[in-house]
Amino acid sequence: MCSYIKYIAMASDEMKEIWKIPEPTLRRLPWYLAFVKLMKGKGETFVSSTQIAKEINVDASQVAKDLSFVNISGKTRVGYDINALVDVLEDFLGFTVQHKAFLFGVGSLGAALLHDSGLNQYGLEIVAGFDVRPELAGSRIHGIPVFHIDDFPAKQKEYGATIGIITVPVEKAQEVTEQIIAGGIKALWNFTPFRIRVPEHIVVQNTSMYAHLAVMFNRMNSINH
């Protein structure tokens, strides 16, 4: 019993450490991984924080600090072992475990995501799409079945998806969100510009292309003026 309690305490401490990681660091780590995988593909065996920093355009000290969160250390004057760094980063970021996802809203953006087979390499497997249009029900996009939204509860029992990808029209975002949560989805990847409201235990990642466009346009205007 003491060993079990000790294990639970250690697991709890590890979870606390994960939550201490700054979000900017989490956003940069996939950039590092992409670059390091390119180097691995070229046959390189070691990479320094300076090399990563130059490619990603951040300070070398920031790279070293970011990588300190993932429990890997480099060798003096040599750098990080590339194979080990790829494995550690993929595991740390959760890319080594496949997470089943449902996509809601099979419009142009939703259909594009269904075609994106690269998501599987990063641990996200979209197993089905849902839409309100009856003519889409029973179809397949890139081999992925599309169902009517009314079939969601039954399909959730069949597939057991944990992630919901929201690509519905903005006016339907909150309504669909509530329907998804009621069906047992634990995390939401929201591609609409609407900031959906969810219970505290639901994880939400907002990815608004329109917001990113606004930032880009603003920076362009600042430079031009």
C-alpha positions as CSV (number, residue, x, y, z in Angstrom):
1,M,0.0,0.0,0.0
2,C,2.9,2.4,0.8
3,S,4.4,1.7,-2.6
4,Y,1.1,2.5,-4.3
5,I,0.7,5.7,-2.4
6,K,4.2,6.7,-3.2
7,Y,3.5,6.0,-6.9
8,I,0.4,8.1,-6.9
9,A,2.3,11.0,-5.2
10,M,5.0,10.7,-7.9
11,A,2.5,10.7,-10.7
12,S,0.8,13.8,-9.1
13,D,4.1,15.6,-8.9
14,E,4.8,14.8,-12.6
15,M,1.4,16.2,-13.6
16,K,2.1,19.4,-11.6
17,E,5.4,19.8,-13.4
18,I,3.7,19.4,-16.8
19,W,1.2,22.2,-15.9
20,K,4.2,24.5,-14.9
21,I,5.4,24.5,-18.5
22,P,4.8,28.0,-20.1
23,E,2.5,27.9,-23.1
24,P,5.0,29.7,-25.3
25,T,7.4,26.9,-24.7
26,L,4.8,24.3,-25.7
27,R,4.3,26.3,-28.9
28,R,8.0,26.3,-29.8
29,L,8.7,22.7,-29.1
30,P,7.0,21.4,-32.2
31,W,9.1,23.8,-34.3
32,Y,12.2,22.3,-32.7
33,L,10.9,18.8,-33.4
34,A,10.2,19.6,-37.1
35,F,13.7,21.0,-37.6
36,V,15.4,18.2,-35.8
37,K,13.5,15.6,-37.8
38,L,14.7,17.3,-41.0
39,M,18.3,17.0,-39.7
40,K,17.7,13.4,-38.9
41,G,16.5,12.8,-42.4
42,K,19.7,14.3,-43.7
43,G,21.7,11.8,-41.7
44,E,22.9,14.2,-39.0
45,T,23.5,12.7,-35.5
46,F,23.9,15.7,-33.2
47,V,22.4,19.2,-33.1
48,S,23.3,22.2,-30.9
49,S,20.9,24.7,-29.3
50,T,22.7,27.3,-31.4
51,Q,21.8,25.5,-34.7
52,I,18.1,25.1,-33.6
53,A,18.0,28.8,-32.5
54,K,19.4,30.0,-35.8
55,E,16.8,28.0,-37.8
56,I,13.8,28.9,-35.6
57,N,15.0,32.5,-35.0
58,V,15.0,32.5,-31.2
59,D,17.8,32.9,-28.7
60,A,20.0,29.9,-28.1
61,S,19.5,30.4,-24.4
62,Q,15.7,30.2,-24.9
63,V,16.1,26.9,-26.8
64,A,18.2,25.4,-24.0
65,K,15.6,26.6,-21.4
66,D,12.7,25.1,-23.4
67,L,14.5,21.8,-23.8
68,S,15.2,21.7,-20.0
69,F,11.5,20.9,-19.6
70,V,11.7,17.7,-21.6
71,N,14.3,15.9,-19.5
72,I,17.1,15.7,-22.0
73,S,20.6,17.1,-21.7
74,G,23.1,17.9,-24.4
75,K,26.8,17.1,-24.5
76,T,29.4,19.9,-24.2
77,R,30.7,21.1,-27.6
78,V,28.6,18.3,-29.3
79,G,25.0,19.1,-28.6
80,Y,21.9,16.9,-28.4
81,D,21.7,13.4,-29.8
82,I,19.2,13.8,-32.6
83,N,17.6,10.4,-32.3
84,A,17.1,10.8,-28.6
85,L,15.8,14.3,-29.0
86,V,13.2,13.3,-31.6
87,D,12.0,10.4,-29.4
88,V,11.8,12.6,-26.2
89,L,10.0,15.5,-27.9
90,E,7.5,13.3,-29.7
91,D,6.7,11.5,-26.4
92,F,6.6,14.7,-24.4
93,L,4.2,16.4,-26.8
94,G,1.9,13.4,-26.9
95,F,2.5,12.6,-30.6
96,T,3.4,9.0,-30.0
97,V,-0.2,8.1,-28.7
98,Q,-3.1,8.2,-31.2
99,H,-6.0,10.2,-30.1
100,K,-9.4,9.6,-31.8
101,A,-11.2,12.7,-32.9
102,F,-14.6,13.6,-34.5
103,L,-14.9,16.6,-36.8
104,F,-18.0,18.7,-36.7
105,G,-18.9,20.8,-39.8
106,V,-17.8,19.2,-43.1
107,G,-17.5,22.5,-45.0
108,S,-14.5,23.6,-47.0
109,L,-12.2,23.9,-43.9
110,G,-13.6,20.7,-42.4
111,A,-13.1,18.7,-45.6
112,A,-9.5,20.0,-45.9
113,L,-8.8,18.7,-42.4
114,L,-10.2,15.4,-43.3
115,H,-7.8,15.3,-46.2
116,D,-4.8,16.1,-44.0
117,S,-3.3,12.7,-43.4
118,G,-0.3,14.4,-41.8
119,L,-2.3,14.8,-38.6
120,N,-1.9,11.1,-37.9
121,Q,1.9,11.6,-37.6
122,Y,1.2,13.9,-34.7
123,G,-1.1,11.6,-32.8
124,L,-4.5,12.9,-34.1
125,E,-6.7,10.4,-35.9
126,I,-9.9,11.8,-37.3
127,V,-12.2,8.8,-37.4
128,A,-15.4,10.4,-38.5
129,G,-17.0,13.7,-39.6
130,F,-20.5,15.1,-38.8
131,D,-22.7,17.6,-40.6
132,V,-26.3,18.8,-40.6
133,R,-26.7,18.3,-44.4
134,P,-28.5,15.0,-45.1
135,E,-26.8,14.7,-48.5
136,L,-23.4,14.3,-46.9
137,A,-24.5,11.4,-44.6
138,G,-23.1,8.1,-45.8
139,S,-20.3,9.7,-47.9
140,R,-16.6,9.4,-47.3
141,I,-13.9,12.0,-47.6
142,H,-10.3,10.7,-47.9
143,G,-11.6,7.4,-46.6
144,I,-13.2,8.9,-43.5
145,P,-16.9,8.3,-43.0
146,V,-19.3,11.3,-42.7
147,F,-22.5,11.0,-40.7
148,H,-25.5,13.2,-39.9
149,I,-25.0,15.1,-36.6
150,D,-28.0,13.2,-35.1
151,D,-25.9,10.0,-35.3
152,F,-23.2,11.5,-33.0
153,P,-24.3,9.9,-29.7
154,A,-24.5,6.4,-31.3
155,K,-21.2,6.8,-33.1
156,Q,-19.5,8.1,-29.9
157,K,-20.4,4.8,-28.3
158,E,-19.0,3.0,-31.2
159,Y,-15.7,4.9,-31.7
160,G,-15.1,6.4,-28.2
161,A,-13.5,9.6,-29.5
162,T,-12.0,12.0,-27.0
163,I,-11.4,15.1,-29.1
164,G,-13.9,17.2,-31.1
165,I,-12.8,19.4,-33.9
166,I,-15.2,22.3,-34.5
167,T,-15.4,23.8,-38.0
168,V,-19.1,24.8,-38.0
169,P,-20.5,28.2,-38.9
170,V,-19.8,30.7,-36.1
171,E,-23.5,31.1,-35.2
172,K,-23.7,27.4,-34.5
173,A,-20.4,27.1,-32.5
174,Q,-21.8,27.3,-29.0
175,E,-24.8,25.0,-29.7
176,V,-22.6,22.3,-31.3
177,T,-20.1,22.7,-28.4
178,E,-22.8,21.9,-25.9
179,Q,-24.0,18.9,-27.9
180,I,-20.4,17.6,-28.2
181,I,-19.7,17.9,-24.5
182,A,-23.0,16.2,-23.6
183,G,-21.9,13.3,-25.8
184,G,-18.7,12.7,-23.7
185,I,-16.0,14.5,-25.7
186,K,-13.2,15.7,-23.3
187,A,-11.2,18.2,-25.5
188,L,-12.2,20.7,-28.2
189,W,-10.1,22.1,-31.1
190,N,-12.1,25.1,-32.1
191,F,-11.5,26.6,-35.5
192,T,-14.3,29.1,-35.3
193,P,-13.7,32.8,-34.4
194,F,-16.3,32.4,-31.6
195,R,-14.9,31.9,-28.1
196,I,-16.9,28.9,-27.0
197,R,-18.0,28.6,-23.3
198,V,-17.2,25.2,-21.7
199,P,-17.1,23.7,-18.2
200,E,-13.7,23.8,-16.4
201,H,-12.9,20.2,-16.9
202,I,-13.1,20.5,-20.7
203,V,-9.8,21.3,-22.6
204,V,-10.2,23.9,-25.3
205,Q,-7.6,25.0,-28.0
206,N,-8.8,27.9,-30.1
207,T,-7.2,28.2,-33.6
208,S,-8.8,31.1,-35.4
209,M,-7.3,31.9,-38.8
210,Y,-9.2,35.2,-38.8
211,A,-7.4,36.3,-35.6
212,H,-4.0,35.4,-37.2
213,L,-5.0,37.3,-40.3
214,A,-5.8,40.4,-38.2
215,V,-2.4,40.2,-36.6
216,M,-0.6,39.8,-39.9
217,F,-2.5,42.7,-41.5
218,N,-1.8,44.9,-38.5
219,R,1.9,44.2,-38.7
220,M,1.9,44.8,-42.5
221,N,0.2,48.2,-42.0
222,S,2.7,49.1,-39.2
223,I,5.6,48.4,-41.5
224,N,4.1,50.2,-44.5
225,H,3.4,53.3,-42.3
